[in-house]
Amino acid sequence: MALSPEMMLEMYRKMVTIRTFERFAVQEFHAGNIPGVVHAYIGEEAVAVGVCTALKVTDKIVSTHRGHGHTIAKGADIKLMMAELFARSNGYCHGRGGSMHIADFGVGMLGANGIVGAGMPIATGAALAAQLEGSDGVAVAFFGDGASNEGAFHGSLNLASIWKLPAIFVCENNGMAIGVPASYALSVEDVSSRSVSYNIPGITVDGSDVIAVYEAVEQAVLRARAGSGPTLVECKTHRWRGHAEQKTASDEAPPDGSNAEFDPIPKLASRLLEQDIATRSSLNGIESEVETAVEQAVEFARTSPMPKPEDALLEVFAP
Ligand SMILES: Cc1ncc(C[n+]2csc(CCOP(=O)(O)OP(=O)(O)O)c2C)c(N)n1
């Protein structure tokens, strides 16, 4: 389906929402208001948004430790997300999970995951469920270049291939797994070439180009819904900050502004302006609406109650 101007503007709004949410999450982490870990998705926004724009709300995604962008792109509520980061009882997991455990089944977001690679078998299972139910649903696994070296990747792609599951494997190749460069750890230049071993299509796209990501995933979705099986989509991208936010300066981010050539947001803005879909002032309007919405999410989190110690075991075990 050709992207309508409304869809392209919504993509812009989503990318700016992710960028702004992450900017505030980083700031609140360093202010001591967020316990646990925050892995920022800044710089990678076009991947989550390009992929999720090609999906229906009933389609499923499974995320990673760097999951805020996927969660926002699939339509989750940023107030409940921020409250979860703040470990408040109003958050998605009632303050028990934090950044790496946010899920919202209502929008098809089956969960972030602190175990690298663990999302791929889950998405494979969700794709099997869609196939057994006879729905036209698809399931997407997001994962990094590091995760593509794990057994879970190879087992998932093989099973999805032989059973022709409606799964899409989206590798966010940001060139690093913590401090280990992909150039050292990967046996191949492009993760997408690993698709050959599983007899499925594999494609590499520019992960800073949201339209290119959308178009590649749209093809994969068509193939999955037609019962023809999975696709491996590799998005080459850049993470701008250190692996995770640190109290120390051991994994410092490059200074702001040094990533202009990889920045997916001005790239989409240029297209919107060239195609007369937006004006600079309408884009400024979106940016300021998003800023207000994220500020309100932070305020919601800040004023939400802490979980009570006596409730510690609620919501932990299934009844
Ligand atoms: C099974 C497992 N091994 C190791 C870790 C520690 N760890 C957390 S993130 C990470 C790097 C992951 O790299 P990649 O998959 O490329 O994702 P990125 O952080 O670049 O988004 C590692 C090794 C973990 N959480 N789980």
Ligand as a Chemical Component Dictionary entry (heavy atoms), coordinates in Angstrom:
data_LIG
# 
_chem_comp.id                   LIG 
_chem_comp.type                 NON-POLYMER 
_chem_comp.pdbx_formal_charge   1 
_chem_comp.three_letter_code    LIG 
# 
loop_
_chem_comp_atom.comp_id 
_chem_comp_atom.atom_id 
_chem_comp_atom.alt_atom_id 
_chem_comp_atom.type_symbol 
_chem_comp_atom.charge 
_chem_comp_atom.model_Cartn_x 
_chem_comp_atom.model_Cartn_y 
_chem_comp_atom.model_Cartn_z 
_chem_comp_atom.pdbx_ordinal 
LIG C1  C1  C 0 21.652 -14.203 26.850 1  
LIG C2  C2  C 0 22.317 -12.912 27.221 2  
LIG N1  N1  N 0 23.642 -12.768 27.051 3  
LIG C3  C3  C 0 24.257 -11.606 27.374 4  
LIG C4  C4  C 0 23.529 -10.564 27.887 5  
LIG C5  C5  C 0 24.222 -9.242  28.224 6  
LIG N2  N2  N 1 23.898 -8.280  27.160 7  
LIG C6  C6  C 0 22.912 -7.362  27.291 8  
LIG S1  S1  S 0 22.713 -6.448  25.916 9  
LIG C7  C7  C 0 23.978 -7.217  25.133 10 
LIG C8  C8  C 0 24.397 -6.820  23.744 11 
LIG C9  C9  C 0 23.333 -7.050  22.744 12 
LIG O1  O1  O 0 23.751 -6.580  21.490 13 
LIG P1  P1  P 0 22.769 -6.531  20.284 14 
LIG O2  O2  O 0 21.979 -7.799  20.224 15 
LIG O3  O3  O 0 23.559 -6.180  19.078 16 
LIG O4  O4  O 0 21.735 -5.372  20.648 17 
LIG P2  P2  P 0 22.028 -3.791  20.914 18 
LIG O5  O5  O 0 22.352 -3.632  22.372 19 
LIG O6  O6  O 0 23.132 -3.384  20.022 20 
LIG O7  O7  O 0 20.753 -3.114  20.578 21 
LIG C10 C10 C 0 24.535 -8.205  25.935 22 
LIG C11 C11 C 0 25.662 -9.088  25.538 23 
LIG C12 C12 C 0 22.144 -10.737 28.064 24 
LIG N3  N3  N 0 21.371 -9.772  28.550 25 
LIG N4  N4  N 0 21.547 -11.915 27.700 26 
# 
loop_
_chem_comp_bond.comp_id 
_chem_comp_bond.atom_id_1 
_chem_comp_bond.atom_id_2 
_chem_comp_bond.value_order 
_chem_comp_bond.pdbx_ordinal 
LIG C1  C2  SING 1  
LIG C2  N1  SING 2  
LIG C2  N4  DOUB 3  
LIG N1  C3  DOUB 4  
LIG C3  C4  SING 5  
LIG C4  C5  SING 6  
LIG C4  C12 DOUB 7  
LIG C5  N2  SING 8  
LIG N2  C6  DOUB 9  
LIG N2  C10 SING 10 
LIG C6  S1  SING 11 
LIG S1  C7  SING 12 
LIG C7  C8  SING 13 
LIG C7  C10 DOUB 14 
LIG C8  C9  SING 15 
LIG C9  O1  SING 16 
LIG O1  P1  SING 17 
LIG P1  O2  DOUB 18 
LIG P1  O3  SING 19 
LIG P1  O4  SING 20 
LIG O4  P2  SING 21 
LIG P2  O5  DOUB 22 
LIG P2  O6  SING 23 
LIG P2  O7  SING 24 
LIG C10 C11 SING 25 
LIG C12 N3  SING 26 
LIG C12 N4  SING 27 
# 
